[in-house]
Amino acid sequence: MREIGSPPTTPRLEQSSSLLPGPHPLTFFLPGFPSDGPLVCALERERRFRLPPKPPPPLQPVLRGGQRLEAALSCPRFLRHPQQHLIRSLAEARPEELTPHVMVLLAQHLARHRLREPQLLEAIAHFLVVQEAQLSSKVVQKLVLPFGRLNYLPLEQQFMPCLERILAREAGVAPLATVNILMSLCQLRCLPFRALHFVFSPGFISHISGTPHALIVRRYLSLLDTAVELELPGYRGPRLPRRQQVPIFPQPLITDRARCKYSHKDIVAEGLRQLLGEEKYRQDLTVPPGYCTDFLLCVSSSGAVLPVRTQDPFLPYPPRSRSRGQAASQPTTRDPAQRVVLMLRERWHFCRDGRVLLGSRALRERHLGLMGYQLLPLPFEELESQRGLPQLKSYLRQKLQALGLRWGPEGG
């Protein structure tokens, strides 16, 4: 304890010089001395001299076009690289740098992030055609994936002939890869008859029955059989036996379940409940041959919305307008009641930065329409513009009335 009248003690400069970081850590302990004065500067230089030198930064290797593209696509933190950077890296790459590994990374990135970039997709298609002889079906299934998912048919004229040759060569080697390739082509409406003959043959079906992927392959074959039924009237080959068929998509897709908290389904359901009543619509109903619908209404020939419990909500499948193998144009039915399907078109149902539906969504809507269901799309832009439940109910009322639908005491 300092005696009264004694001068204040001053901390030693050697001890204080290492207490605070910064350009001049001594200024706090040297009141009255300017921070840029010679004493402070000299002490600061001495302090820095005693610190260990920083190691030099490691030299970064010079990456060329293909290497830079692979490095960007392989980065764990790489979420969505600017598309122009990918295009530039691809353009600067030499042909020998574009290996199957690099192109598979690019294809997976485009598919995962819904990037419908024509220049990059055309580059993948050209690579597939040029490297046809060196590519196995297991690699081809990954290269073809973004075309079906992004609903993009390339301009490369040899794209389809190349895939048909690969399927003919590799179909018996990798059954799951073969069906995956056909699934992508199904979304593009480009199914080759020869490959369908093979996957619907008794030998192929018997072979896949004992594999670990039997259920998923049967589901894909069931979807392919539906596409043949509805879209390929000229096909006369074998078909998937009825006993082998399973529901295609019996529940909402994984992406919808993962993003349910961002979906408009709950508020649309509440709007329909208050507008029509709980008995006049069904939610998440799976209709044959296995498509899950968002909302389904039964409507009389006069436009009255009917209680679903009094009607069969399913249209017959195959459609009654033809026997198996006949044309699939606009089926008709003697049942006077129409089935109206309200389709939510959420933001993630589209390719990024565009208005093109993803291939799986476009396929489902196309098939439901061919089976005879009347579709009423509800785009996310319109749903997001509604402010509150009263405004949403008014929006749904206008949508339903535009189709000629009536409800309430006067509508049944």
C-alpha positions, 0 to 999 in steps of 0.5 A: 500500500502506497504511503500518502505523498509518495510518488505513484509507481510506474510499471516497468516497460519490459513487462508491459511491452508484451501485454497488449497486441496491436501497432503500439501496445505501449501507449496505454502505459506511457501517458503523455508520450505520442504514439508515433514518438521515437521512444514508443516506436523503438520499444515496439520494434524491439518487441516485434524483433523478439517475436518468432517470425511468421512462416511463409504461406504455402505456395498454391499450385497453378491449376489449369482448366480441368484441374480448376473445375475438378477442384471447385466441384470437389470442395466440401464447402462448394454449394453453388459456384457461379455458373459463368466460372464453371463455363470458363473453367470448362472452356479453358480445359484441354480435352485430355483434362476432361476425365469421366470423374470430372464430368460426373462431378459436373453432372451431379452438381447440376442435378443436385442444385437444379442448374439448367445451364445449356452450355454445361449440359451440351458439354456433358452430352458431347463428352458422352458421345466422344467417349462412348467406347470407354464409358460403362453404363454405371458411369453413363447413368450419372452423366445422363442423370441431369438431363432427365432431372432438368428436363433438358434434351440436348441438341447433340444429334448423336446423343440418343443413338449413342445411348441406344448403343450403350444400352444394347452393349451394357444392359445385361452387365448392370441392370440397375444402371440400365433402368436408371438410364431409361428412367432419365430418358422416360422423363425426356420422352425418348424411350428406345423400344429395343431397350424396353424389349430387354428390360421387360423380358422374362429373363431380365425380370427374373434376374433382378428379382433376387438382387438387393435392388429388386424393389426399386427396380420394380418401381422403376419398371412399373413407371416405365410400363406406365409410360409405355401404356400412356405415351407409346401407342406403337410399342408391341413388345413385352410388358411388365406382368401385373403381378410384378407391378408396384405403386410408383410414388405412393407418398410425397417425394423426399424433397417435399417431406424435407421442405414441408415447413416451407410448403404451402400445402397446410395453408391451402388445405385450410383454405379448402376446408373453410371454402368447401368443407372437409368432405369435398376434397382429399389430400395426399391421395395416391391414385393408380398406378401410384401417383400421389396427388396434392388435393383431389376433388370430385365434380359432377357434370354440372360443375357441383363439387361432390362429397368424396365419400360418395364417389370413387375418387380413382379413375380406372387404370388403364383408361377405359378408352382403349385396351392395352396397347392402343392410342393414349390420346385424351381418354374418355370415361362414362363416369359423369363425375370429373376428378380435379387435381390441384397441383402445388408447384412449389419453388423447388419443383422448378429448375433454378432461375427458370420456369421449367418444371423438373423432369419428375414433376413434368412426368407426373403431371403429364401422366395424370392428364393422360389418365383423365384427371383435370389439373389445376396448377397452383404456382408458388408465385401466386401462392406467395403473393397471398397475404393471409388466409382470407386472401388465399380463400379468395384466390382459391375461389377464383381458381375453382370458379374459373373451371366452372366449379360450384359448391355450397347449397346451390352447388350440392 
